[in-house]
Structures are given as C-alpha cells and as structure tokens.
Amino acid sequence: MAKKPDIGSKEFTKLLSPFEFKPNKEIIRKIDSKMFSLDLNKVYNHKPEHLATQEFSRCLSLFQIRNPDLAPMEAATRLFGVGALIMKAESKHTEELQDLAINIIKEIYEVPDYLDIKAMISPRIQMDTSQDHNPESFLELTLEQKKSMRDEIQKRIILNGLVHGSSMHIWKGVYHLASEELNKINPSLKELYDYYTSTLGIAIWLMNPDQFQEVIQANAQQTQGMNQLKFDREKGFGGSIEAEGVNFPTLIHEINKGILDWLISAGIPQEYSEQELKYYYSKADTYENEFWHYILSPSLWLELLDCAQIDNHLIPKLISRLTKLSYQELVELFHLIQDNKPEATKKIKSWNK
C-alpha cells in the first residue's frame, strides 16, 4: 500500500517562512497536504513544495525588482488600467507587433518552414472554456480500457506541464529580445510590459485556486490568450498554429505554447479510438489543472533546462526525446532531476551518444 503523505509536516509552510509576503492561504494548504488537481501524478506529488517555492520566489523577486515600494495587492488593482494603456500604445502597430512576436519564437526554436504560424493581437478574445465531462460520452469505454489509459494520461499531464512551464518563463521578459524594435514603436512599451507581466505573475499567487476554478467553469474570466493547432498530414508533421493574445507579451506566450503543444503532440497514442482520445483529452487537458501548472510547472521546465544544458534551438529535439519516454521513465527522469541533478545531466547527455 502506498504511503500516505504526512499532511501535518507542512513542508511548503516551512519553506515560505523566510518570506514576508506569502501566497494565498488555500494554495499553501493544498500544497502542504498534497491535495490539488495534479496530486495523482508521480512527478507533481514528489516535491511540489520545492517546485512552488522556487517559482513563488522568482515571481516575487521579479515583481519587487520591477515595482519597488509597491505592494502586490495594490499593483494588481492597477492591472486593468495598465492593460488599457498597453492597448492604446499598441493600437496602430498591431501588424508589426504580430510579425515581431512570430519572429522571436521562430528564432528561439528555429521553427521549420512547414509549420505555419498565424498571430493576432486582439483586445477582446472570445473562448469557450467549458469542457464536456458528461459521462455519456465515455459509456462505450470499459473500466479496463480506462485503467489501461492511466499512464498515458499522466504522461501527457507532465508534457502539458512543460508547455505551461516554458510559456510562463517566456512570458516574463522574452520581449526584451526586441528592445530596439519596441523602442522605435513606443519607448514606454517595455516599461508597461514589465509592470503587466510581473504583476500578473505575482497576482496568480494571490488567488484562491477554488475560486479561480469556479470562474473558469462559469466561463466568466477575461481570456488573455489562446492558441489552436491544425495538422496537415500531407506535410508529415506540418500544419499551422493560430495564436491570439490581448497584447504583445501575451501573444508571445501563446505562440510559445502553440510550438510546445505541437512538439508534445508526438506523444499522443496513435492507436486510440475517437472515444478513447476524447476521454484522454478530458482527463489530461482539463482546465482544473491549469492553475497548478501556472505555479508548479515553471520550476519543472527550468530544472529540466538546467540539467539538459543545451542551446535554445535544440529544445525541440529534447522535447521530441521526452515524448518517446513512457510515463514511468518520465517519472524517473524528473525525480532524478530534483534529487540528483549531476546524474540527471549525465542521463540526458547520454541520449546524444
């Protein structure tokens, strides 16, 4: 029988003790007790307190550097106004910014020509975030079928985490790669972006995760961005990514998600029936996981890169290798990354021999 987590140890609470500012109490409680939507995944329930502490520290530090002498809660109340200022500053330059966002991501990953990227800055994004969890959709699947899919579902949750983690990292400041172009458009844009991204980054930690989920389920949230993949089987692994964002940093974030989504699609089981795929996506891609990916997955991504020690243009090759691993192999790899980084580095580097 699996050993139950010691919910009285409060490991996250202990790690947060040096911080004067703390996350929402419900985030702390759920991580301390290992009772959150990703808690059945053997990567995310291994040391979630460490993943969370690292990302919280990065978000808080970035916020304090960019917004000295300003409290996170006060800054969060100004986000709507800053968003409006960004919208106004970008309004006459959307096409230029859209092309710039595409080129930034293309250069980072050396995106091949057979993948078409379409990008749009759209201040008003309509997206239906409701998901079909009606059991009627899955009645044709036997209990044995569902059990046999568990590992593949958990594998995709890890790969989804890399998508979210990478994109949250990109979001924080990759737009600085286009500093010269942004200064020509409007010298105030970078300062506005810095405020917007760092404040929204720490604002996530102020949220009650249950209330966040209620807003998602009611489809009442203001959508910041979205992306959609379309595959062209005649071009092998080709196709297109269509991304939308309310502003330039968000658009970069969504294009990056699209690229990583495209890469991890190689891990989708090809033998699944339409009903099995529907069940697979409903479990692995549920919006219930999104909040926890925001706060846990950036550390997973950065620890992977720290161990891999590769240039950006080799990231697609690394992701491709990960999609070929089984769930258990991914678990073993990420446990090694967290517990013994030198050995994890040796293991990853051995793949190229």
N, C-alpha and C positions, 0 to 999 in steps of 0.2 A: 504493500500500500504506500502511495506517495506521501511523503512527509508534508504535513500542513504548514503553511508559513506562520512564523511567530508574529502574530499581529500586535503583540504587546511590545515588541522591540523598538518600533517607531524609528527605523533607520533613516528615513528621509527627514524626519524632525530633527534628529541628531546632526545630520549633515547641514541643515539650514541654520543651526544655532549661531554661526558667526555673522549671519546676515541681519542687518537691522530691519530691512524690508522683507516681508515674507509673501509667498504666493497665497492664493485663496485657500481657506482652511479645508475646503472639501477636496481640493487637489492633494493637499498634504495627507488628509485622512485616507484617501483612496490608494495612494502610493504606499503609505505606511502599511496598510492592510493587504496590499496586493489584490485589490478588488476594483478592477477597471476593465474596460471592454477588451483589452489585449491580454488579460491575465492568464488565459489558457495557452498562450504562445510561449514556448520554452526559451525564446530569446528575450522577450519582453518581461517575463516574470523572473528572470535570472537576477538582475541587479537594477531594477527600474529606478531605485533611489539615486544611483550614480548617474544614469542617463539623464534624469530630471535635474539633478543638482548642477551638472555641467552646463546644460542648456539654460537653466534659470540664471546661472552666474554670467553666462555670455550675454543674455538678453538684458540683464540689469546693468552690467558694465557698459554695454553699448549705449543704452539709454542715458546713463549718467554722464558718459563722455560727450554725447551729442547734445544733452539738455541739462547742463549743470545747474544746480539750485532749483530744479523743478521736480515736484513730486509726481510719480507715475499717474496717480488718480487725477490730478489736476491736468496733466498733459493729455490724458485720454479724453477729457471733456472738450478739448480743442480740436480733436481729430477731424470732426465734420467740417469745421471752418478751414483747416489746412487742406483737406481734400478739395474743397471748393476753390481755394487759391491755386492749387495744382491744376485743376480742370481749366481754370481761366488761362493760366500761363501756357498750357499745352494746346489750347483750342485751335490755334492757327498753324500748328506744326504736327498734327497727328500723323500724317503720312510719313513725314521724315522720321518721327519717333518710332513708328511701327517698323520701318525698314531697319532702323538702328537696333531695335530690340532683336530682330531676326538675325542680323549680322553678328551681334555679340555672342549669342548662343551658338550660331554656326561655327564661329571661330574657336570657341572653347572646345567643342567636341569634334570639330572637323566633320560636320554633317555631310553625308554623301548627297549628290545631286538627285538621286532617285527618291529622296524624301522631300516633298514639297511642304513648305511652312507658310501658312497664312496667319496674319496677326492683325488685330483690330483693337484700338483704344476706344472703349465705349463706356461713357459715364453711367449709363443705365443698362445693366445686364439682367436679362430675364433667364432664369434657370429653374427648372422644376427639380427640387431636391428630394421629392417624395420617392420612396422605394417600395417595390412590391414585396411584402413579406407575407402575402396571403398563402396559407398552407395548401390551398387548392392547386397552386402552380406546381407543387412538388409531390403530389399524391402518387404519381406514377413511379416515383423512386422508392425502392425498398430500403429498409433500415440498413441492410448490408451495403447497398450502394453508397448511402450517405456516410457510413463508417469508413468505407474504403477511400473516400474523398477527403477525409480529415487532414491528412498530412499535406496534400496538395493545397488545400485551403490555407493552412498555416504557413506553408511556404510562400504563397502569394502575399500573405499579410506582411511577411518580412520584406519581400521585394517592394511592396507598396510603401513600406516604411523608408526604404532607400529613395524612392521617388519623392516623398514628402520631405525627408531629411535634407536631401540635396537642394530642393527648391526653397526651403526655408533658409538655408545657408546662402544661396544665390540672392535671395530677396534682400538680404541685409545690406548689400552695398556693391554688387557687381556692376551697377550702373555707373560707378566711378571709372570704369574702363572707358567710358565715353565722355569723360570730363570735358575735353576740348569741344566736342560737338554740342554738348549741353550748354556750355558757356556761350556759344555763339547763338543758340536759340533764346536762352534767357538765363542770365547769371544767377538768378535766385532759385533755379530749379533744384540744384543739388542740395541746397540748404533745406528746402521744403521736403525733398525726398528723404533726407536724413532724419528729419523730425517724424515724418509719416511712418517710415519703416521701423525706426527704433521704438516709437511709441506704441504702434500696433503690436510689435513684438512683445513688449512687456505687458500690454493690456490683456493678452491671452492668459497670462498668469493671474490676472485679477478676476477672471471669470469663474463662476460656479459651473463645473462641467455638466451637471444635470440640467441646469437652466439653458446652457448652450445647446444641449441636445433637444430640449423642448422647442427652442426657437427653430432649429433645423427641421424637426418633424412637422412644425406648423407652417414651414416654408415662409417664415416671416423675416428671415435675415436679409441684410443687404449684401448681395453677392459681389465679391471683389473681382472674381475672375473665373474662367472656365476653359477647358480645352477638350477637344474631341479628335479621336483618331479615325482615319479612314484608310483601309488597306487596299492595295491594288495587287492582287495575287499574280497578275500577268507580269509584274515587275519584281517578282520574287518577294523580297522583304520591303518593297517600296510602298508608297502611299502618301498620305498627307496628314498634317497636324493643323487644326484650326484652333487658334487661341484668341481669347478676349480678355482684356483687363481694364479696370476703371482708370488706370493711369500707367505711365511708363514702367515703374518698378514692378507693378503687379503683372503687367504684360510679360516682362522678362521671366518672372516667377512661373507664369502659366506655360510659356513656351518651353521652359526647362522641364516642367512636369510632363509636357507632351513628349519631349525627347526621351525622358527616362521611362515613361509609360510605354512608348514604342519599343524601347530596348527590352523591358521586362516581359513584353508580350511573347517573347520566345519561350517563356516558361509555362505558358498556358497549355495544359494537356490537349493534344491534338485528337485523342481518341474519344473525348467526351461527347455525348449526345447533346442536342439542344436543351433538353430538360436538365441534364447534368451541369451544363455550362451556366444555365440560369441560376441553379442552386449554388454553384461555385462562386459566382459573382456576388450573389445576395449575401453570402457569408463573409467573403474576403474583402469586398469593397464597400461594406456598409458604412454609412455616414457616422454611425456610432463610434467608429474607430478614428475618425478624422481629428478630433480634439486631441486624443492621446498621441497620435502621430506628430502633431504640432510640437508637443512638449518633450517627447521621448526620442523621436526618430532623428532629429538633427545630430545628436551625440552618436547615434549608431552609425550615421553616414560619415561623420568626421573621424571617428575612431577607425573605420574601415580605410579611409584615405590615408590616415596617419600610418597604418600598418602596411598598406599597399605601396606607398612611396613611389607614385607614378605621376607622369605629366597628365594634364587635363585631357589631351587628345587620346590617351589610352584608356580613359574611363569607360567608353563603350565596350572595349574588349574585356575589361574587368567585369562589367555587368553581364555581358554575354556568358562569361565563365560561370558566374554565380547562378544564372538561370538554369544551368545544366546540373547543378547540385540537387540532391534530394533534400527534403525538409530536415532530416536528421543531420546531414552533412552541413547544412547551413547553421543549424543549432550549434554543432561542434565548432564550426569556424568562429562564430560570434562569441561563444563562450571563451574560446582561446584568445580572441581579440581583447576581451575585457579582463581576462585573468592572467594572460601571459603574452604580452604584445611582441616581444622578440621572436617567440615561436610562431606566432601568427604571421609575422612578416616573412619568416623563412618559408612557411607553408604557401603563402600567396606567391612569393617569388619563384617557388619550385614549379609553379604552373607554366612558366615560360621556358622551362628547360626541355 
